[in-house]
């Protein structure tokens, strides 16, 4: 019986989220800006301006350009949106301007605290994680508006826990089969690494199963939950705190 109790205690220690309670400022965040509804390109200044006009929060993605500028773009490469071969990190910011890819600082100047932000740091190489986190935090730390950060990469979330504990942080999760490596997906869905990250919220992909004891424990300890990507009001679940949405206009 003692061994069982010890195992339970160790498991709770490993998977428990942060005990610091944090709240989102809004329930709806436009996925990569309010772009699909208005015919704009995702993660661009016009898409973000449209979200501000609608009064909804904004979710956006950041990564490095070749010259180590923090730019706002989702994909690792330019193929899907621009039909151009090459990784974003292979282009300088000056070159990326031709594709309407803004700097994070430009987006922050536009938003200026009018709506809250969810800033996703894209996964990068082990060596680049500290540099990306440092650069993003240096920019966000000067920003007066409301924001939080999230990432699929636990190393990024762990960096913010250690170096910027005041920043609300979240772990992105999707079904195990959606990861490049299923074994990695199973591990990430196990939450056994959360002793390093202690996220304030979990951002679940819409199809992620809720039959996961780690999620129940996170809820018990007071973690918030976000759901992505919601594409209709009918997909809004009552058991989450935030909807990262696209292709419809929320009623509230």
N, C-alpha and C positions, 0 to 999 in steps of 0.2 A: 504493500500500500504506500509506503514511504517513497519507493522508487517511482511509482505512478505519479504521486504528488510532485516529486522533483521534476519529472518529465514535463508535466503540465506547467509548472512554474517556469522552466527553461523555455518552453514553447511560447508562453505568454510574453516573456522578455524579448524573444527574438522578433515576434510579429507585431507587437504593440506599436501603435502610432504615437505621435507626440501627445503628451498630456496637456499641452497648451491649447486652449480652445480658441480657434480663429473663425471668423465669419466672413462670408462673401457679401459684398455690398449690393449685388444684384442677383437675380435668378437666371437671367438670359445673357449669354455672351455670343456675339456673332463670330462664327467660325471663319477665321482669316479675313474678317471684315464683312460688311454687308455687301457682298459682291455679286452672287448669283442672281439675286432678286433685282438688281439694278443694271446688270449687264457689264459690271466692271471686272477687271482682273483681280484675282485674289491677292491678299497681302500687299495692296497698293494704297497710296494715299487717298484716291477717290473712294475706294471701298471702305476705308476707315472713316472718312468724312461722312459717308452715308450712314454708318453705324451711329456716329455721334448725333446726326440729325434725327435718327430714330430713337435715340435715348437708351440704347442697349450697350452692354459691355462689349469688349473686343478681346478675342483670342488671336494671338499672332505667333509667328515662329521666327527664331533668330539663329544665325550661324555666321561663320567667318567668311569674308571674301579673301582673295589671294593676298591682299595687302593688310589683312587682319583688321578690317573694319567690320563692325557688327551690322550685318544687313538683315532685312526682313524678307524671308523666303522659306517656303516649306520643303520642297524637294531638294535632294542632294545635287541634282543636275537641272539642266534647262530644257530637257527633251520634251517633257509633257506639255509645258506651257509655251515654249518658244520654238520648239522643233530645232533646237541647237544642241549639238553634241558637246559634252564637257561638263565637269562638275562646277558648282558655284564657287568652290574654293580655288578653282583654276583661273577665275576672272577677277580683275581688280574692280574696285567700286566704280571707277570711272567707266569701265566697260559694261558693268551691270546696269548703269543708269539708262542705257539704250533699251532696257527691258522693263522699265518702270519699277525696278527693285530699289526700295528706299533704305536709308540708314535707320537704325533704331532711334537715333536722336531726332531725325526728321519726324518720325511718327509721334514721338513724345511731345515735340513742339506743336504738332497739329492737335493732339488730344488735349494736352494742357489741363489734365485733371477733370475734364468734363464727364468722362465715363471711366469705370474701372477696367483694368487690363489683366489678362492672363497671358503671361509671356512663356512660351515653350522654348526651351533650349534644346536644339537638335543634338542627337547623339553624335559624338565625334571620337577620334582616336584617344586612347588612354593618355597620351602625351599632351593632347590639346585640351583636355577637360579643364585643368586649372586655369589655363590662359583664357578660354572662352568664359568661364565663370567669373574670373576676375574682371574681364572687360565688360561683361554685361552688368555685373554688380556696380562697377564704377560709374556706369551711365545711369542705372536705375536709382542709385543712392542719391543722385542730385535731383531726381524727379520728385515733384511735390504731390503728384496725384496718387491714387490708390492702385496698387498692383500686387500680383503674386506671381510665383514662377512654378513651372512644372517641367517634367522631362520623363522620357522612357528610361533614361540612363540613371540607375541608382547612384552612380559615382557623382553625377551632377547634383542630384538632390542632397547627397551626403556632404558635398562641398558647401552648400548653402546652410546646412545644419551646423556645420563647424565654424564657418567664417562669417555667416550673416544670419544668425538665428532669429533675428527680428523679422525677417522676410517670410511671409506665408509661403509654404512650399508643398508641392503635390507630386505624387507618383502616378504616371500614366500607365494604364494596363489595358491589354487587349487579349483575345483568346490565344491560347498557346500556339495553335496552328498558324496564326498570322505572323509570327516572328520568323526571321530567316532560318532560325534553328529551333525546332520544337522543344528540345531539351532545355534550351535557354528560356523559352516561353513558359515551360512548366515551372522552372526555378523562379522566374519573376512573379508568376501567379501564386507561388507559395508564400511570398512575403517574408521568407526566413532571413532576409538581409535588412529588415527594417530597424534592427538595433543600430544600424549605421545611419539611417536616413530619418527615421521618426517623422514621417510626413504629417502635415496638418489635414490634407485631403487626399483622396484617391479619385483619379479621373478614369472612369471605366468606359471602354468602347461599348457601343449599344448591345452587341451580341455576347458580351462577357457574361459567363455564368455567375449567378449570385450564390450558388451552392458551394460556397468556399468558406470554411471555418475562419480563415484569416480575415475575411470581409466582415463576418459577424463580430469578431473580436474588435476590429477597427471601429465598427459602429458602437459597440459597447463602451469603448474608451473615448468616444466623442468625436471621431474623425468625421469630416465633411465628405460628401460624395458629389462628383460631377459626372455628367453623362454626355458622351460624344459619339458620333455626330448625329444629332437629332434633326430629322428632316420633315417632321410634321408634328402638329400638336398631339396627335394620337400616340406618338412615341414618348411623350413626356411621362415618366414614372413618378409617382408620388413619394417614393422612398429615396429620392436624391435631392440635393440642395441647389444644384446648378445645371442648366442645360446649355451646352455648347451647340448651337444650331446653325442651319443654313437652309436656304430655299423656301422659307416661309417667314411671315412676320408674326412674332409673338403677340398675344392679345394684351399683355400687360406692358 
